[in-house]
Amino acid sequence: MRPTADPSAREEILDAHRAYLEARHEGDTSALDALLDDGFTLTHMTGYVQSKAEWLAEMRQGRFAYHTIDGKSTTLDVDGDRARLVVRTVTDATVYGTRWDWRLQLTTDYARKGDIWVVLRTEATTW
């Protein structure tokens, strides 16, 4: 993807991403449901690909709790109605009962749907 010259699209995507991270932090699965595409998948650092429904259900059950998400670097490429955002974070999270400061690189694909940007997929790797 190549960067867009449209600064408003870049700000809209960054705003959408902040809302996504905030909803994760708050454990707000209703907000996440609205922000994520129906076909959303989360690829964990283990390589496991989890559907939107499964991930949100596990969040509701307390299997994923995001305590803090500290962004360290961000790159954004926009191509028309598609975008890829790569954010390196230190994420204090409890995953299946284990709390840790995870150094995660979140590669998130966005698509414009009408007037909003929705999350298509996120892949988490370590850095």
KOLKOL-28456 format. One line per field, with one value per residue: residue number from 1; residue in three letters; chain; y, x, z of N, C-alpha, C in turn. Coordinates in nm, 2 decimals, always signed. Each point is the difference from the previous one (the first is absolute). Layout:
N
resi	NUM	...
resn	ALA	...
chain	A	...
n_Y	Y	...
n_X	X	...
n_Z	Z	...
ca_Y	Y	...
ca_X	X	...
ca_Z	Z	...
c_Y	Y	...
c_X	X	...
c_Z	Z	...
***
This chain:
127
resi	1	2	3	4	5	6	7	8	9	10	11	12	13	14	15	16	17	18	19	20	21	22	23	24	25	26	27	28	29	30	31	32	33	34	35	36	37	38	39	40	41	42	43	44	45	46	47	48	49	50	51	52	53	54	55	56	57	58	59	60	61	62	63	64	65	66	67	68	69	70	71	72	73	74	75	76	77	78	79	80	81	82	83	84	85	86	87	88	89	90	91	92	93	94	95	96	97	98	99	100	101	102	103	104	105	106	107	108	109	110	111	112	113	114	115	116	117	118	119	120	121	122	123	124	125	126	127
resn	MET	ARG	PRO	THR	ALA	ASP	PRO	SER	ALA	ARG	GLU	GLU	ILE	LEU	ASP	ALA	HIS	ARG	ALA	TYR	LEU	GLU	ALA	ARG	HIS	GLU	GLY	ASP	THR	SER	ALA	LEU	ASP	ALA	LEU	LEU	ASP	ASP	GLY	PHE	THR	LEU	THR	HIS	MET	THR	GLY	TYR	VAL	GLN	SER	LYS	ALA	GLU	TRP	LEU	ALA	GLU	MET	ARG	GLN	GLY	ARG	PHE	ALA	TYR	HIS	THR	ILE	ASP	GLY	LYS	SER	THR	THR	LEU	ASP	VAL	ASP	GLY	ASP	ARG	ALA	ARG	LEU	VAL	VAL	ARG	THR	VAL	THR	ASP	ALA	THR	VAL	TYR	GLY	THR	ARG	TRP	ASP	TRP	ARG	LEU	GLN	LEU	THR	THR	ASP	TYR	ALA	ARG	LYS	GLY	ASP	ILE	TRP	VAL	VAL	LEU	ARG	THR	GLU	ALA	THR	THR	TRP
chain	A	A	A	A	A	A	A	A	A	A	A	A	A	A	A	A	A	A	A	A	A	A	A	A	A	A	A	A	A	A	A	A	A	A	A	A	A	A	A	A	A	A	A	A	A	A	A	A	A	A	A	A	A	A	A	A	A	A	A	A	A	A	A	A	A	A	A	A	A	A	A	A	A	A	A	A	A	A	A	A	A	A	A	A	A	A	A	A	A	A	A	A	A	A	A	A	A	A	A	A	A	A	A	A	A	A	A	A	A	A	A	A	A	A	A	A	A	A	A	A	A	A	A	A	A	A	A
n_Y	-0.12	+0.11	+0.08	+0.04	+0.08	-0.08	+0.12	+0.03	-0.08	+0.06	+0.12	-0.02	-0.05	+0.10	+0.08	-0.08	+0.01	+0.13	+0.01	-0.07	+0.07	+0.11	-0.05	-0.04	+0.11	+0.05	-0.09	+0.10	-0.12	+0.08	+0.08	-0.11	-0.05	+0.13	-0.01	-0.13	-0.03	-0.04	+0.01	+0.09	-0.01	-0.06	+0.02	-0.10	+0.04	-0.09	+0.09	-0.01	-0.03	+0.11	-0.05	+0.09	-0.09	-0.08	+0.10	+0.06	-0.12	-0.02	+0.12	-0.03	-0.11	+0.11	-0.07	+0.11	+0.05	+0.12	+0.01	+0.00	+0.09	-0.01	+0.09	-0.07	-0.05	+0.08	-0.08	+0.08	-0.10	+0.09	-0.08	+0.12	-0.10	-0.03	-0.05	+0.01	-0.03	+0.04	-0.05	+0.05	-0.09	+0.05	-0.12	+0.06	-0.14	-0.05	-0.10	-0.06	+0.10	+0.03	+0.08	+0.08	+0.06	+0.00	-0.03	+0.06	-0.06	+0.10	-0.09	+0.11	-0.07	+0.12	+0.02	+0.09	+0.01	+0.06	+0.05	-0.13	-0.01	-0.12	-0.08	-0.04	+0.03	-0.07	+0.02	-0.07	+0.07	-0.05	+0.10
n_X	+0.08	-0.05	+0.07	-0.11	-0.04	-0.10	+0.03	-0.12	+0.02	+0.12	-0.05	-0.09	+0.10	+0.08	-0.10	-0.03	+0.13	-0.01	-0.11	+0.06	+0.12	-0.07	-0.07	+0.12	+0.06	-0.11	+0.04	-0.02	-0.06	-0.09	+0.09	+0.07	-0.11	-0.01	+0.12	-0.03	+0.06	-0.11	+0.08	+0.00	+0.14	+0.04	+0.12	+0.00	+0.09	-0.09	-0.06	-0.07	-0.09	-0.04	-0.12	-0.07	-0.10	+0.10	+0.07	-0.11	-0.03	+0.12	-0.01	-0.12	+0.07	+0.06	+0.00	-0.05	+0.10	-0.03	+0.11	+0.11	-0.01	+0.14	-0.05	+0.09	-0.06	-0.02	-0.04	-0.03	-0.05	-0.05	-0.09	-0.05	-0.08	+0.13	+0.03	+0.12	-0.03	+0.12	-0.03	+0.11	-0.04	+0.00	-0.05	-0.04	+0.01	-0.12	+0.07	-0.12	-0.01	+0.08	+0.05	+0.02	+0.12	-0.10	+0.11	-0.11	+0.02	-0.09	-0.02	-0.06	-0.08	-0.02	-0.13	-0.02	-0.10	-0.04	-0.03	+0.01	+0.11	+0.00	+0.02	+0.08	+0.12	+0.05	+0.12	+0.01	+0.11	+0.11	+0.05
n_Z	+0.00	-0.06	+0.06	+0.06	-0.09	+0.03	+0.06	-0.06	-0.11	+0.00	+0.03	-0.10	-0.07	+0.02	-0.03	-0.11	-0.02	+0.03	-0.07	-0.10	+0.02	+0.01	-0.10	-0.05	+0.03	-0.04	-0.08	-0.08	+0.01	+0.05	+0.06	+0.04	+0.03	+0.04	+0.06	+0.02	-0.11	-0.05	-0.11	+0.10	-0.01	+0.10	-0.06	+0.09	+0.09	+0.05	-0.08	+0.12	-0.09	+0.06	-0.01	-0.05	-0.03	-0.04	-0.06	-0.05	-0.03	-0.04	-0.06	-0.04	-0.03	-0.03	-0.11	-0.05	+0.06	-0.06	+0.08	-0.08	-0.09	+0.01	-0.09	-0.07	-0.10	-0.10	-0.09	-0.09	-0.07	-0.08	-0.06	-0.03	-0.01	-0.02	+0.12	+0.03	+0.13	+0.02	+0.12	+0.05	+0.09	+0.12	+0.00	+0.11	-0.02	+0.03	-0.04	+0.01	+0.09	-0.11	+0.10	-0.10	-0.01	-0.10	-0.07	-0.04	-0.12	-0.01	-0.09	-0.03	-0.07	-0.06	+0.00	-0.10	+0.09	-0.11	+0.12	+0.02	+0.08	-0.05	+0.11	-0.10	+0.04	+0.11	-0.02	+0.11	+0.00	+0.04	+0.08
ca_Y	+0.12	+0.12	+0.11	+0.09	+0.15	+0.05	+0.00	-0.03	-0.14	-0.05	+0.03	-0.09	-0.14	+0.01	+0.01	-0.13	-0.09	+0.03	-0.06	-0.14	-0.03	+0.04	-0.10	-0.12	+0.04	+0.01	-0.12	+0.04	-0.09	+0.06	+0.10	-0.07	-0.06	+0.10	+0.04	-0.11	-0.06	-0.13	-0.10	+0.02	-0.10	+0.04	-0.10	+0.02	-0.02	-0.14	-0.04	-0.04	+0.10	+0.00	+0.08	+0.11	-0.05	-0.07	+0.09	+0.08	-0.09	-0.02	+0.12	+0.01	-0.10	+0.04	-0.07	+0.11	+0.13	+0.09	+0.09	+0.12	-0.01	+0.11	+0.01	+0.04	+0.05	-0.02	+0.03	-0.01	+0.01	+0.01	-0.02	+0.01	-0.04	-0.10	+0.05	-0.09	+0.07	-0.09	+0.06	-0.08	+0.03	-0.09	-0.02	-0.07	-0.07	-0.13	-0.09	-0.13	-0.01	+0.04	+0.14	+0.03	+0.12	-0.06	+0.09	-0.04	+0.08	-0.03	+0.04	+0.01	+0.04	+0.07	+0.03	+0.10	-0.05	+0.12	+0.12	-0.04	-0.10	-0.12	-0.09	-0.13	-0.11	+0.04	-0.11	+0.03	-0.07	+0.06	+0.08
ca_X	-0.08	+0.07	-0.07	-0.09	+0.02	-0.12	+0.03	-0.12	-0.01	+0.10	-0.05	-0.11	+0.05	+0.07	-0.11	-0.06	+0.09	+0.00	-0.12	+0.02	+0.08	-0.07	-0.10	+0.07	+0.04	-0.12	-0.07	-0.13	-0.02	-0.10	+0.07	+0.08	-0.09	-0.04	+0.12	+0.06	-0.07	-0.06	+0.10	+0.13	+0.08	+0.11	+0.10	+0.08	+0.14	+0.02	-0.05	-0.14	-0.09	-0.12	-0.11	-0.06	-0.09	+0.08	+0.08	-0.09	-0.06	+0.11	+0.01	-0.11	+0.02	+0.12	+0.12	+0.09	-0.02	+0.11	+0.01	+0.05	+0.05	+0.09	+0.05	+0.14	+0.02	-0.11	+0.01	-0.14	-0.01	-0.13	-0.02	-0.15	-0.09	+0.07	+0.11	+0.08	+0.06	+0.09	+0.03	+0.07	-0.05	+0.02	-0.14	-0.02	-0.13	-0.02	-0.04	-0.02	+0.05	+0.13	+0.01	+0.13	+0.02	+0.03	+0.05	-0.08	-0.02	-0.13	-0.02	-0.15	-0.06	-0.13	-0.07	-0.10	-0.13	-0.08	+0.07	+0.09	+0.10	-0.02	+0.12	-0.01	+0.08	+0.12	+0.10	+0.09	+0.13	+0.09	+0.12
ca_Z	+0.00	+0.00	+0.08	-0.06	+0.02	+0.08	+0.14	+0.08	+0.01	+0.10	+0.13	+0.03	+0.03	+0.14	+0.10	+0.01	+0.07	+0.14	+0.05	+0.01	+0.11	+0.12	+0.03	+0.05	+0.14	+0.09	-0.01	-0.06	-0.11	-0.08	-0.09	-0.09	-0.10	-0.09	-0.07	-0.08	-0.11	+0.03	-0.03	+0.07	+0.07	+0.08	+0.00	+0.12	-0.02	-0.02	-0.13	+0.01	-0.06	+0.08	-0.05	+0.08	+0.10	+0.10	+0.07	+0.09	+0.10	+0.09	+0.07	+0.09	+0.10	+0.07	-0.04	-0.05	+0.07	-0.04	+0.11	-0.06	-0.14	-0.02	-0.13	-0.01	-0.14	-0.09	-0.15	-0.07	-0.15	-0.05	-0.14	-0.02	+0.11	+0.08	+0.07	+0.09	+0.11	+0.08	+0.12	+0.10	+0.13	+0.12	+0.05	+0.13	-0.02	+0.06	-0.10	+0.06	+0.13	+0.02	-0.02	-0.05	-0.09	-0.13	-0.10	-0.11	-0.12	-0.05	-0.14	-0.01	-0.13	+0.00	-0.12	+0.02	-0.03	+0.01	+0.06	+0.11	-0.03	+0.08	+0.01	-0.07	+0.06	+0.07	+0.03	+0.11	+0.00	+0.10	-0.06
c_Y	+0.12	+0.11	+0.08	+0.15	+0.05	-0.01	-0.04	-0.15	-0.06	+0.03	-0.09	-0.14	+0.00	+0.01	-0.13	-0.09	+0.03	-0.05	-0.15	-0.04	+0.03	-0.10	-0.13	+0.03	-0.01	-0.14	+0.02	-0.08	+0.06	+0.10	-0.07	-0.07	+0.10	+0.05	-0.10	-0.04	-0.14	-0.11	+0.02	-0.12	+0.06	-0.12	+0.03	-0.03	-0.15	-0.05	-0.04	+0.11	-0.02	+0.09	+0.11	-0.05	-0.08	+0.09	+0.08	-0.09	-0.03	+0.12	+0.01	-0.10	+0.03	-0.07	+0.10	+0.13	+0.09	+0.11	+0.14	-0.04	+0.12	+0.00	+0.05	+0.06	-0.04	+0.03	-0.03	+0.02	+0.00	-0.01	+0.00	-0.03	-0.11	+0.06	-0.11	+0.09	-0.10	+0.08	-0.09	+0.05	-0.08	-0.01	-0.08	-0.07	-0.13	-0.09	-0.14	-0.01	+0.05	+0.15	+0.03	+0.13	-0.06	+0.11	-0.04	+0.10	-0.04	+0.06	-0.01	+0.05	+0.06	+0.01	+0.10	-0.06	+0.11	+0.12	-0.04	-0.10	-0.12	-0.08	-0.13	-0.11	+0.07	-0.12	+0.05	-0.09	+0.07	+0.08	+0.01
c_X	+0.09	-0.07	-0.09	+0.03	-0.12	+0.03	-0.13	-0.01	+0.10	-0.05	-0.12	+0.04	+0.07	-0.11	-0.07	+0.09	+0.01	-0.13	+0.01	+0.08	-0.07	-0.11	+0.06	+0.04	-0.12	-0.08	-0.14	-0.03	-0.12	+0.06	+0.09	-0.09	-0.04	+0.12	+0.06	-0.10	-0.06	+0.10	+0.14	+0.06	+0.11	+0.10	+0.10	+0.15	+0.04	-0.04	-0.14	-0.08	-0.14	-0.11	-0.04	-0.08	+0.07	+0.08	-0.09	-0.06	+0.11	+0.03	-0.11	+0.02	+0.13	+0.13	+0.11	-0.04	+0.12	+0.00	+0.05	+0.06	+0.08	+0.06	+0.14	+0.03	-0.12	+0.04	-0.14	+0.02	-0.14	+0.00	-0.15	-0.08	+0.06	+0.12	+0.07	+0.07	+0.09	+0.04	+0.08	-0.04	+0.07	-0.14	+0.00	-0.14	+0.01	-0.06	-0.01	+0.06	+0.14	+0.01	+0.15	+0.00	+0.05	+0.05	-0.06	+0.01	-0.14	-0.01	-0.15	-0.04	-0.13	-0.06	-0.11	-0.13	-0.10	+0.08	+0.10	+0.10	-0.02	+0.12	-0.04	+0.07	+0.11	+0.09	+0.10	+0.13	+0.08	+0.11	+0.10
c_Z	+0.00	+0.09	-0.08	+0.03	+0.08	+0.15	+0.09	+0.02	+0.10	+0.14	+0.04	+0.04	+0.14	+0.11	+0.02	+0.08	+0.15	+0.07	+0.02	+0.12	+0.13	+0.03	+0.05	+0.14	+0.09	+0.00	-0.05	-0.12	-0.09	-0.10	-0.10	-0.11	-0.11	-0.09	-0.09	-0.11	+0.04	-0.02	+0.07	+0.05	+0.08	+0.00	+0.12	-0.03	-0.02	-0.14	-0.01	-0.06	+0.07	-0.07	+0.09	+0.11	+0.11	+0.10	+0.10	+0.11	+0.11	+0.09	+0.11	+0.12	+0.09	-0.04	-0.06	+0.08	-0.03	+0.11	-0.05	-0.14	-0.03	-0.14	-0.01	-0.14	-0.09	-0.14	-0.06	-0.15	-0.04	-0.15	-0.03	+0.12	+0.09	+0.07	+0.08	+0.10	+0.08	+0.12	+0.09	+0.14	+0.11	+0.06	+0.12	-0.01	+0.08	-0.11	+0.05	+0.13	+0.03	-0.04	-0.03	-0.08	-0.13	-0.09	-0.13	-0.12	-0.05	-0.15	-0.02	-0.13	+0.02	-0.14	+0.03	-0.04	+0.02	+0.05	+0.11	-0.04	+0.10	+0.00	-0.07	+0.07	+0.08	+0.01	+0.10	-0.01	+0.11	-0.08	+0.11
***
